[in-house]
C-alpha cells in the first residue's frame, strides 16, 4: 500500500518547520471528500479515504475510472461542470446529503472537493448584507477605524469567538492592531508574535489561496491515496480548500486552546500586508459560500486599504513637492548638490521625518542634523554598496544588520539610503534615532520553541511578555521612501542638465584649443623670417661697422642681437608647448637612469655648469611612457635646477625616486634660490615666472613639463623654500 505522502518529512519540529512542504502533506480535513483526476483522460488518480467509506467501495475500484463510473449522474454533472467555461456553483446529493463541488486545476490534474452544505441564507439577504458591509467600510474615516469595522463585521457574519486584524512588519513579525471578541475573553490588541509563528511557506499559500479554515483542530485528518503507478509522486494539495494543516501548527493551536480557525489574507499591492485571523474555542465549520463571502469582504477591505494608503502617500508627496522644488532651486544655484541639500534654509530633512541626513558625492560627505561621523558614514556606505541589492535600502535596526551600527544606534538606528546612479556609491542617507519602547509579545519570543520528549515543540505559554525594544527607530513610511526616490530623480535631472552644459562647453573649449594651437604654431613659425632678417642685418652691422659706432650705437646693436636670441628661444618653447598637444603619445618601457644621463649630456653640464654636482640614484626604476616627451620634461626640470642653483657656492642637483607609492615618484632636487611655496601651483602656468630678468628663460618650460605629465595622465607638483632650494616631483602611469 502506498503512503499518502511519500516525500513528506518523517520528523517535523521547529528546527525545520520553515522548510516543511505543507502542500505535500497528503491529508485533508475530515469534513470534505477529495477526488483528483487527470485533466485530459478524466480518470481518477487520487481519492481521500472517506470517499471509500462513503461510497462503500474498495480502493482499487476507483483508480483509472471516470467520475461517472463511480458517482453515476453526479459524476456526469461534475465532468460537464469542469469542462464548462462559465461557472456558477454546483451542488450534488450523495446518500441524501447535499454537497457543494469545489474544483481547481494544477499540473495536469483537476482537484474536486465535495463539502457539505448547511442551511443557507437567501440570496437576497446575503446581497443586502454585503451591500451594508461595503457601505460601512467606505464610511470609515481612517485605516484604524476601517480595521475595527472589518473585525466587527466578520465576527457578526461568522460568529467566531475572536476576530483579529494581524499586520506584518518588515521582518514578518505580526502585531494585532484590531479585534472583535466575546466579552469574557481578554483583549490581545497590541500583542506581537514572532515571524516563526507563520513561516514563509504558509505565507505564500495564504497569498495564493485567500481564505482557509480549520474546522476542528482536534479531529483526525483523512489520508489521500494515489493509484499504484503514482504512489511515489506526492500530490500537491496546496490550493485545496480542505487541505490538512501542519502538525506543528495544530500543536500550536492546541497550546492556545483554540478549537477552530478561519484565516483570510489581506493583500496590498500584491504583497501580504496582514491576515484576518478568526479563532473559535470549539469546533466550527464555516461552509464554502460563507468563506467566499469572507474572501470577498477581505478583498474589499484590501482594496480600500490600498486606496487609502496610496492616497496618503500621494497626499504626503504632493505636500513635499513644493519643498523638493525649493531644494532643486538650491541645488541648481552654483550646481552644488551637497550644499543645496545640507547648508541652505530648506534641507533634505524636510521631506521625511528623519533627524539627520547625509549626501555622499565624489567621495565627499556633507551632513545636516544629527548624524554619525563622516568616517562612520563612509564605512556604512561601503557596507551597503557591497552587501545589499538594489538602489534603495531601509532598516529600523541598523545595529542588527551591520556590526558597526551599534556605535551610532542612538542617533541613527533607522536608515534610508538611496543610491543616485547605478554602479556608483554616490547616495543620499537619512537617519532616525533610537526609540526605546516596551513591546508586548504573546509569550516569550526568544522561547518560541520548547524541548519536550527529545523534540522541539511550539511554546505552551502565550501570556503577555513585555520586552524593552532597543536600537530600533520608528519605521520608514511609504511617503518618506517615495519622496526620497523623487528627490533622487530631481538630482539625476540636475546632473544630466549640468553634464549637457559642461559637455557643450567642453566641445567649445576643444575647438578653441585646436584653433589656439594652430594659431600659436603658425604665428611662431611666421615670426622666424623677420627675426632672421633682423638678426642677420644686426650681425652684419656688428661685423662691418661696430668699431665706427659710438658707445650708444654699440649697445643698441648688442641689444638687438640679444633680443632676437631671446625671441628665438621663446618661439622654440611656444612651438614645443603647442606641439605636445598635437603629437600622438607612443608609450613604452625605458631606462630612466639612461634618459637622465642623456639629458645631462645634452645640457653640456661639463662646459656650462662646471661647478654643479649631479647626484643620480643608480637604482632609478624603469619608466613607462613616451620617451621623447619625458626627455622634454627632464630637459626643463634639470635645466631649471642648473640655472637657479648656479649662484650658490656648491650647486648640487639630485635625481632620485620614492617607492613608497605605486607607481614610483621621481624627483629633481636642487639647493638653489627656491621659491615661496604658496606659488607651488601658479609656477606651472604659462609665462608665470617668479624671478626677474637676471635668469634667462621664456616662462614656458614648466608649463611644457606639466603638459607632458598630463598627456601621460600622471601627476607633477613642486615644493620650495626661498634660498633653500626646490624639489619637483612627477609620477608616470603604471604599465
Residue pairs with C-beta under 8 A, 6 or more apart in sequence:
1 225
2 225
2 226
2 228
2 231
2 232
3 26
3 231
4 26
4 27
4 223
4 224
4 225
4 226
4 234
5 24
5 25
5 26
5 27
5 223
5 234
6 231
6 232
6 233
6 234
7 21
7 24
7 234
8 21
8 24
8 25
8 26
8 234
9 16
9 20
9 21
11 455
12 20
12 246
12 247
12 248
13 248
13 449
13 455
13 456
13 457
14 196
14 248
14 448
14 449
14 456
14 457
14 458
15 456
17 196
17 199
17 246
17 248
18 196
18 199
18 200
18 201
19 201
20 199
20 201
20 246
20 248
21 201
22 201
22 202
22 205
22 238
22 243
22 245
22 246
23 201
23 205
23 236
23 237
23 238
23 243
24 234
24 235
24 236
24 237
25 237
25 243
25 244
25 245
25 246
26 223
26 224
26 234
26 235
26 237
27 221
27 222
27 223
27 224
27 237
27 243
27 244
28 34
28 48
28 113
28 221
28 222
28 224
28 237
28 240
28 242
28 243
28 244
29 214
29 215
29 216
29 219
29 221
29 222
29 242
29 243
29 244
30 50
30 216
30 219
30 220
30 221
30 222
31 115
31 116
31 215
31 216
31 242
31 285
32 48
32 113
32 114
32 115
32 116
32 241
32 242
33 48
33 50
33 51
33 54
33 99
33 113
33 114
34 46
34 47
34 48
34 51
34 111
34 112
34 113
34 114
34 224
34 240
34 242
35 44
35 46
35 47
35 48
35 51
35 67
35 111
35 112
35 114
36 44
36 45
36 46
36 47
36 109
36 110
36 111
36 112
36 224
36 235
37 43
37 44
37 45
37 66
37 67
37 109
37 110
37 112
38 45
38 108
38 109
38 110
39 105
39 108
39 109
39 110
40 108
42 66
42 67
42 79
42 82
42 110
43 63
43 64
43 65
43 66
44 62
44 63
44 64
44 65
44 66
44 67
44 70
44 227
45 63
45 109
45 226
45 227
45 230
45 235
46 224
46 225
46 226
46 227
46 230
46 235
47 59
47 62
47 224
47 225
48 222
48 223
48 224
48 225
49 222
49 223
49 224
49 225
50 222
51 62
52 58
52 59
52 62
54 94
54 95
55 70
55 71
55 94
57 70
59 225
61 70
62 70
63 227
63 228
64 227
66 75
66 79
67 74
67 75
67 76
67 78
67 79
67 112
68 75
68 76
68 79
69 75
71 78
71 92
71 94
74 92
74 93
74 94
77 90
77 92
78 90
78 92
78 101
78 103
78 112
81 87
81 90
81 101
81 103
82 103
82 110
82 112
89 100
89 101
89 288
89 289
90 100
90 101
91 98
91 99
91 100
91 101
91 117
92 98
92 99
92 101
92 114
93 99
94 114
97 116
98 116
98 117
99 114
99 115
99 116
99 117
100 114
100 115
100 117
100 287
100 288
100 289
101 112
101 113
101 114
102 112
102 113
102 114
102 115
102 241
102 288
103 110
103 111
103 112
103 113
104 110
104 111
104 239
104 240
105 111
106 236
106 238
106 239
107 236
109 235
111 237
111 239
111 240
113 240
113 241
113 242
115 241
115 242
115 287
115 288
116 285
116 287
117 287
117 288
117 289
118 285
118 287
120 287
120 289
121 129
126 293
129 157
130 293
130 296
130 297
133 153
133 157
133 297
133 300
134 300
136 149
136 153
137 146
137 149
137 150
137 153
137 300
137 301
137 304
138 304
140 146
140 148
140 149
140 304
143 305
143 308
143 309
144 177
144 178
146 301
146 304
146 305
146 308
147 165
147 177
147 178
148 178
148 180
150 165
150 178
150 276
150 297
150 301
151 163
151 164
151 165
151 178
151 179
151 180
151 276
152 163
152 180
153 297
154 160
154 163
154 180
154 276
154 278
154 294
154 297
155 162
155 163
155 180
155 181
155 278
156 180
157 290
157 293
157 294
157 297
158 262
158 278
158 286
158 290
158 294
159 284
160 260
160 262
160 278
160 279
160 280
160 284
161 181
161 182
161 185
161 279
161 280
161 281
162 179
162 180
162 181
162 182
162 185
162 188
162 278
162 279
162 280
163 179
163 180
163 181
163 276
163 277
163 278
163 279
164 176
164 178
164 179
164 188
164 276
164 277
164 278
164 279
165 176
165 177
165 178
165 179
165 266
165 274
165 275
165 276
166 174
166 175
166 176
166 177
166 193
166 274
166 275
166 276
166 277
167 174
167 175
167 177
167 273
167 274
168 174
168 272
168 273
168 274
169 175
169 475
170 394
170 396
170 475
171 195
172 195
172 198
172 200
172 203
173 192
173 193
173 194
173 195
174 192
174 193
174 195
174 197
174 198
174 274
174 275
175 190
175 191
175 192
175 193
176 188
176 189
176 190
176 191
176 193
177 189
177 190
177 274
178 189
179 187
179 188
179 189
181 187
181 188
188 442
190 440
191 440
191 441
191 442
191 464
192 439
192 440
192 441
192 442
192 445
193 441
193 442
193 445
194 441
194 445
194 448
196 448
196 449
197 252
197 448
198 275
202 246
202 249
203 272
205 212
205 238
205 239
206 212
206 263
206 265
206 272
206 275
207 265
207 267
207 272
208 238
208 239
209 238
209 239
209 265
210 264
210 265
210 295
210 298
210 299
211 262
211 263
211 264
211 265
211 291
211 292
211 294
211 295
211 298
212 241
212 243
212 262
212 263
212 264
213 241
213 260
213 261
213 262
213 263
213 285
213 286
213 291
214 245
214 250
214 253
214 260
214 261
215 260
215 283
215 284
215 285
215 286
216 259
216 260
216 283
216 284
216 285
217 250
217 253
217 254
217 258
217 259
217 260
217 261
217 283
218 254
218 259
218 283
219 283
221 244
222 244
224 235
224 237
226 233
226 235
237 243
237 244
241 288
241 291
248 457
248 458
251 457
251 458
252 458
253 261
255 458
255 459
255 460
255 462
256 279
256 462
257 281
258 279
258 280
258 281
259 280
259 281
259 282
259 283
259 284
260 279
260 280
260 282
260 283
260 284
260 285
261 277
261 278
261 279
261 280
262 276
262 277
262 278
262 286
262 291
262 294
263 275
263 276
263 277
263 278
264 275
264 276
264 294
264 295
264 298
265 272
265 275
265 298
266 272
266 273
266 274
266 275
266 276
266 298
266 301
266 302
266 305
267 273
267 302
268 302
268 305
268 306
268 309
269 306
273 302
273 305
276 294
276 298
276 301
286 294
309 478
312 478
312 479
313 478
313 479
313 482
315 479
316 477
316 479
316 482
316 483
317 479
317 482
317 483
317 486
320 350
320 351
320 479
320 483
320 486
321 486
323 346
323 350
323 351
324 351
324 483
324 486
324 487
324 490
326 346
327 340
327 341
327 346
327 348
327 351
327 487
327 490
328 490
328 494
329 340
330 339
330 340
330 341
330 344
330 346
331 337
331 339
331 340
331 341
331 490
331 491
331 494
332 340
332 494
333 340
335 494
335 498
337 359
337 361
337 491
337 494
337 495
338 359
338 361
338 364
338 366
339 366
341 347
341 348
341 357
341 359
341 366
341 368
341 428
342 348
342 357
342 358
342 359
342 366
342 367
342 368
343 366
343 368
347 357
347 368
347 369
348 357
348 359
348 368
348 428
348 430
348 487
349 355
349 356
349 357
349 368
349 369
349 430
351 480
351 483
351 484
351 487
352 416
352 430
352 476
352 480
352 483
352 484
353 432
353 474
353 477
353 480
354 369
354 414
354 416
354 430
354 431
354 432
354 480
355 369
355 370
355 411
355 431
355 432
355 433
356 367
356 368
356 369
356 370
356 371
356 411
356 412
356 430
356 431
356 433
357 367
357 368
357 369
357 371
357 428
357 429
357 430
357 431
358 365
358 366
358 367
358 368
358 371
358 377
358 428
358 429
358 431
359 365
359 366
359 367
359 428
359 429
360 377
360 378
360 381
360 425
360 426
360 427
360 428
360 429
361 420
361 426
362 426
363 425
365 374
365 377
365 378
367 374
367 377
369 431
370 411
370 412
370 431
370 433
371 377
371 411
371 412
371 429
371 431
372 380
372 407
372 408
372 411
372 412
372 431
373 408
376 404
376 407
376 408
377 429
379 404
380 398
380 402
380 404
380 405
380 415
380 429
381 417
381 425
381 427
381 429
382 425
383 402
383 404
384 393
384 417
384 427
385 419
385 425
391 418
391 419
391 422
392 416
392 417
392 418
392 419
392 481
392 484
392 485
393 415
393 416
393 417
394 415
394 416
394 417
394 476
394 481
395 401
395 414
395 415
396 413
396 414
396 432
396 472
396 473
396 474
396 475
396 476
397 413
397 414
397 471
397 472
397 473
398 405
398 409
398 412
398 413
398 414
398 415
398 471
399 405
399 406
399 409
399 413
399 471
400 471
405 412
405 413
405 471
406 471
409 434
409 470
409 471
410 433
410 434
411 431
411 433
411 434
412 431
412 432
412 433
413 432
413 433
413 434
413 435
413 471
413 472
413 473
414 431
414 432
414 433
414 472
414 473
414 474
414 475
414 476
415 429
415 430
415 431
415 432
416 429
416 430
416 476
416 480
416 481
416 484
417 427
417 428
417 429
417 430
418 427
418 428
418 429
418 484
418 485
418 487
418 488
419 425
419 426
419 427
419 488
420 426
420 427
420 428
420 488
420 491
420 492
420 495
421 492
421 495
428 484
428 487
428 488
428 491
430 480
430 484
432 473
432 474
432 476
433 473
434 470
434 471
434 472
434 473
435 469
435 472
435 473
435 474
436 468
436 469
436 470
437 468
437 469
438 466
438 467
438 468
438 469
439 466
439 467
439 468
439 469
440 464
440 465
440 466
441 464
441 465
441 466
441 467
442 462
442 464
442 465
443 459
443 461
443 462
443 463
443 465
444 459
444 461
444 465
445 465
445 467
447 459
448 458
448 459
449 456
449 457
449 458
449 459
450 456
450 457
450 458
450 459
450 460
451 457
513 581
517 578
517 581
517 582
520 574
520 577
520 578
521 575
521 578
521 579
521 582
524 571
524 574
524 575
524 578
525 575
527 567
527 571
528 568
528 571
531 564
531 567
531 568
531 571
534 560
534 564
535 560
535 561
535 564
535 565
535 568
538 557
538 560
538 561
538 564
539 561
541 557
542 557
542 558
542 561
546 554
546 557
549 557
566 696
566 698
569 696
569 698
570 698
570 700
573 698
573 700
573 701
573 704
574 698
574 700
576 632
576 700
576 704
577 686
577 700
577 703
577 704
577 707
580 629
580 632
580 704
580 707
580 708
580 711
581 707
583 629
585 625
585 626
585 629
585 711
585 712
586 626
586 627
586 628
587 624
587 625
587 626
588 624
588 625
588 626
588 627
589 622
589 623
589 624
589 735
590 622
590 623
590 625
590 627
590 630
591 620
591 622
591 623
592 620
592 621
592 622
592 623
592 657
592 666
593 616
593 617
593 618
593 620
595 623
595 627
595 630
595 631
595 634
596 616
596 620
596 634
596 638
596 655
597 616
598 631
599 631
599 634
599 635
599 638
600 614
600 616
600 638
602 635
603 609
603 635
603 638
603 639
603 642
605 612
605 614
605 642
608 642
609 642
609 646
609 651
611 646
611 650
611 651
612 642
612 645
612 646
612 651
612 652
612 653
613 650
613 651
613 652
613 653
614 653
614 654
614 655
615 652
615 653
615 654
615 655
615 656
616 654
616 655
617 655
617 656
617 657
619 657
620 655
620 656
620 657
620 666
621 657
621 659
621 664
623 630
623 666
623 732
624 663
624 732
624 733
624 734
624 735
625 712
625 714
625 732
625 733
626 711
626 712
629 708
629 711
629 712
630 708
630 732
632 704
632 705
632 708
633 704
633 705
633 708
633 709
633 730
634 668
636 701
636 702
636 704
636 705
637 668
637 705
637 728
637 730
638 653
638 655
638 668
639 701
640 697
640 701
640 702
640 728
641 653
641 668
641 669
641 670
641 672
641 726
641 728
642 651
642 653
642 670
643 695
643 696
643 697
644 670
644 672
644 673
644 691
644 695
644 726
645 651
645 652
645 653
645 670
645 671
645 672
645 673
645 725
646 672
647 672
647 673
648 671
648 672
650 671
651 670
651 671
651 672
652 670
652 671
653 668
653 669
653 670
654 667
654 668
654 669
654 670
655 666
655 667
655 668
655 669
656 666
656 667
656 669
657 664
657 665
657 666
657 667
658 664
658 665
658 667
658 729
661 731
662 734
663 731
663 732
663 733
663 734
664 731
665 729
665 730
665 731
666 729
666 730
666 731
666 732
667 727
667 728
667 729
667 730
668 727
668 728
669 725
669 726
669 727
669 728
670 725
670 726
670 727
671 724
671 725
672 725
672 726
673 691
673 722
673 723
673 725
674 720
674 721
674 722
674 723
674 724
674 725
674 726
675 683
675 690
675 718
675 720
675 721
675 722
675 726
676 690
676 720
676 722
677 719
677 720
677 721
679 690
680 717
680 718
680 719
680 720
682 688
683 690
683 702
683 718
684 702
684 703
684 705
684 706
684 716
684 718
685 703
686 699
686 700
686 703
687 698
687 699
687 700
688 699
688 702
688 703
689 697
689 699
691 697
705 716
705 728
705 730
706 716
709 715
709 716
709 730
709 731
709 732
712 732
712 733
713 733
714 730
714 731
714 732
714 733
715 729
715 730
715 731
716 728
716 729
716 730
716 731
717 728
717 729
718 726
718 727
718 728
718 729
719 726
719 727
719 729
720 726
720 727
